[in-house]
């Protein structure tokens, strides 16, 4: 499909730079393809969901994966140094990470790198290593001299939260982002971007959902920096999705299959949970225990198997995520919903407001 079919005009001021407080005070647009649009708030979930429904949340935890430092190269005239930054996005070994490198054109395989200040890091936490390989679109593999837990500790000490570009271009990351850009239930280290639909939940809302008989289950998908990459192709067939590592446990698969069997709805909190559930389901919609990398790319025409409703933030024009929600509800429905959201002042993107989408019976391109 043509990518420009998913374009729309988004005023710059619509992109939220900070979340609302408390988190569940965020607005939430309910999109029902058969009934229309309804303006609510996230705290109204207890009225929108039914006893026996199940929320599925991604419990990945954001790590400070943005690293700044220097790279060094040996040449005929000695050692040259230059500034160098990396956004880690997938761990491939205890001592290796895939990363997006900047400035990409000036980095070569074999370059040594150093992140942080030697005086601030003890020897056991020194973030040094070598650029093992460099691929296309600025991606490369970094091999660190540390490994495992020692490497984790050094990254935590020296890294920064990699805010989405549309926020980072307007302000610097600060101490508030360490908590704001993390769900209250995050437990599994590994993401470099937050599963932002889950940022709206509070302990009070969880307690009220429990009282209303709404189940809560967790999956893990370590969101990568590839989620920030723009779609540069003119046709969706030519866009390559970056893979992300995830897991659906046997207990979670069994519990969600039971929800379906008794007539409850599986409600995905976020597109990351949805992509993982769809990767783990068979043609009949039965979930299986699953672990691995997924690069599933969902566009209109896709037949959803595992998920009945989707809670998600408002996404950017021409993004793979707007394509996904267009597949879920229908492209015309979502264009109309986003037009309403812009006209009525909904806040977009990672720190913005929410939407609650009910699946169309027959989504069409």
N, C-alpha and C positions, 0 to 999 in steps of 0.2 A: 504494500500500500504506500501511497505517497505520504511523506512525512508532513508536508504542509497541510494535510487534512486535520492535523492535530495542533495547528497553530491558533493562537488567539492573542489579543492585546491585553497585556497585564501591566497596569501602572506600577512604576517602581515603588511608590509609597505603599502598595498593598503587601509587600514582603515584610514580614514581622522580624524585628531585630532582637526582641526579647519576648519570652512567654508571659502570659497573664498569670496572676496569682490571686487565689489558689488555682492550681492547674485545671481542676475540673470546672472552673468558671468559663472556660473557652466556649465559644459558640460552636454549634454543630448543625450542619445542614443535612437533614434527612432527605435522601433521594430515592423515591419509589417510582420506578419506571411506569407503573400502572396507575399511580394515584397523584403524583406531582411532587412538589418541594415543600418542606416544612422546616421552619426556623426553630431550633431548639438549642440546648446547651448540653455539654458532655455529662453534667451531673444528672440529666434526665434519662440516662441509660436505663435506670431502674424501671422507668415507665415504658421505654421502647422495647426492651427485651422481655421475654417470657420465662417463667419458671421452667427449667429443663433445657434452656439454651446454654451454650458453652462459649465462653470467650477463649480464644487462643492467642497467647502473647509470646513475643520473642524475648527471651531472658538474656540475650547477649549484653555484654558490658563494653562500653566504649573505652578504648585505651588511648593515651596521648600519643598518637601515631604520627604527628607532624614533627619532623626533626630538621634542625638547622645546623649547619657547620661548614666544613671545608673539604674539598677533595684535593688530592696531591697526585702529581704525575711526574715520573722520571723521564727526562729527555736528554738530548745530546748536550744541552747547555745547563744541566742540573735539574733541580726539582722546581716545578711550578705549582702554585696553589691558587685556588679560586673558591668563591662562595658556592655553596651546594646545599640543596634541600631535598628531602625525600618524604613522601607520604606513604607509609606502609599500608598495604591493603590485603595481603594474604600471606600467612606463614606457610612455608613449604618444607621446613625442616627446623629442628631445634635451634639452629644458628643461622637460618636463612629466611628472608622475607622478600616477596615481590613488592615493588614500590614504584610509584610514579616519581620520576626524577626531574629536577629543575636546576639549571637550564639544561634541558634534555640533549640539545645538539652539542653541548660541550663536555658531555660525559662519555667516557669510553670504558669498555671492559678492561679490567686490570688496574683502573684508578683506585688508589687508596682513599678512604674517607675518614673523617673524624667529626663527631657530633658533640657539641657542648664545649665546656671549658675544662681543661685538665685539672685546674686548681679546684674545681667544684666537684670533681668525681674522683673517688679513690680508684686505685688500680684495678680492683675487682669489678668495678662498674664502668670502666672506660668503654665508650661507644666508638670503637674503631673497627675497620674491616676493609673489604675489597669489593669493588663492583664486579661481580662474577660474570654477568652478561647484560647486554642491553638490547631491547627489542624495539618494536614500533610504538608510536604514539607516546614516547617518553617513558615507557615501562622498562624496568630492569630488575635484576635479582641482586640483592645485597647479601654478602656473607660476612657475618660479624665474628669477631674474635671471642665474644662471649656466647654462651649457649644456654638454653633452657631457662630456669628460674633466674639465673644471674643476668641474662639478657633482658628478661621481663622487668627486673628491678631497675636496670639502667634506663630502659625506655621510659618507665614510669617516672623516673627522676628527671630526665632531660627533655622528654617530649612535650608537645603542646596539643590541645584538643584541635583536631582539624575541622574547623567550622566550615559549613558549606560556602562555596565561593560567593553566593549572593548575599551572605551575611559578612563574610570576611572582607569583602571589598568595601564595606561601609564602616566597619569598626574592628578593632583588634580583639582577639580572644582575651578573656580576663578570668578572675577567680570564680565569678558567678557561673561561668559556663561549665566548670568542673561538676557542678550539681545540676544546673539547668538542662544540660545536654546528656542527661542520664535518667533512665526510668527508675522508679522507686523499687522495682523488683529485679534490676539488673544483677546478674550473679556469675555469668560465664564470660571471662575476659576474652577479647578477640576482635571486637568490632572497631572500625575506624570511622563509622558514621552511626548515629543513633537510629533505632527503629522508632521514628518520631511520632507515630500514632499513639504509642504507649506513654509519651511524655505527659499526657493529660490526666493520668490516673493518680489518685491520692489514696491514702489509707482509709479515709472516711468513705470514699466511693466504693472501695473494695468491700468494706463492712456492710454497706447498704446493699450491694449486689449479692453478697452472701445471704443476707436476710431475705432477699427476693427470690432465692433459689436458683441463682445464675452460677453455673459452674465456671471454673477457671483452670486452664491447662497451659502448660508451657512447652515451647519448642525453642531450638537454638539455631539461628542463622547469623553468622558473623558478617555483618554488612561491610562491604568493601568500598574503597574510594571510587570505584568504577560507577557507583550510583550517582556521582556528581558529574560524570562525563556527558557532554552534550551529544546529541545525535547529529553527526555531520553528514550522514548519507542522505540522499534525496528519496530513497525508497527503504522501507523497513526491512526488506529482504537483504539489504546490504549492510545493515548494522550488526556489529558483533558485540554481544553481551559479555562482560567479565563474569567469571564464575565466582561463587561464594560457597563457603563450607557450612554445612548445616546438619542437624540431627533431629529426628522424630523418634522418641523412645518407644519401646514396646508398650509401656504403661499408658502413654499418651495416645498412641494409635488405638489401643483397645478401648480406652475411655471415650474417644471421639466417635468410634464406630458404634458404641452403645448409645450415644446421644442421638445419632442418626436413626438407629433402629427403633427408638421409642418416640420419634417424631420431633425431636428438638432440632434447633438450628446450630450449625457450626459458624461462629462469627469470628472472622479473622481480624485481629487488631494489627493493622498495618499490611502493606504490600509484601514485606519480607516474610511474615508468617504465611501469607497466602501463597507466595511462590514456593515456599518449602512444602506446604501441605499438598499443593498440586503436584509437586515433584514426587511426593511419597504415596500418591494414590494410584490405584489401577483404573482401568476403563469403567468399572462399575462404581467408582467412588469409594472403594474400600481402602482404608489407610493401612499401610504396612510399616513396621519399624524400618527406619531409613537413616543412612549416614553417608555423607559424601559431598561432592561439589555439584552445584546446580548452576546452569546458565540459562534456565528457562526464560524465554522472551515471549510475553503474552500480548497479542494484538487482537483487534476485532476479528471475530470468526472462531476464536478459541472457545472450546466447550468446557466450562468449569465442571469439575467432578467432586471436589471435596468441600467447597466453601459455599455457604448460603448467603452470607452478608459480610460486608467489609467496612471496617472503621479506618479511615485514612485521612491524612491532612490534604490540603490543596496543593497541587503540583504545578510545575512550570510548563509553559508552552513547549510543544514539540518534544517533550520528555518521554522516556519509555514508561514512566509511571502514569502519565496522562493517557498513554495508549492502553495501559492495563485497565484503568478505571473505565475507559471507553469500551473495552471488551466486556467488562462486567455489567454495565448498565445500558450500553448503546452509545454510539458516538454523538448523535444528535441530542440525546438526553443529557450527556455530560457537558456538551457545549452550552446548552441552555442553563444547566445548574451553575456552571462557572460564570456565565454572564450575570446570573442573579447574585452570585457571591460577590463579584466585583462591584456591582451596582449598589449593594447593600452593606459594603464595608467589611466583609470577611477578611481575615488576615491569612496570608499565604505562606506556605513552605514550612521549614522545619520547626520554627517557633510559633507557627500560626494556628489557626482554628482547625476544626475537625469536620469531617463529613461521615455520614452513616449511609452506606449504599446497599440497597436490596437488589439482588441479582435479577436481571431481566430473564424472562422465560426463554427467549430466542434472540440473543445478542447477534447483531448483524454488522458487517463492515460499514 
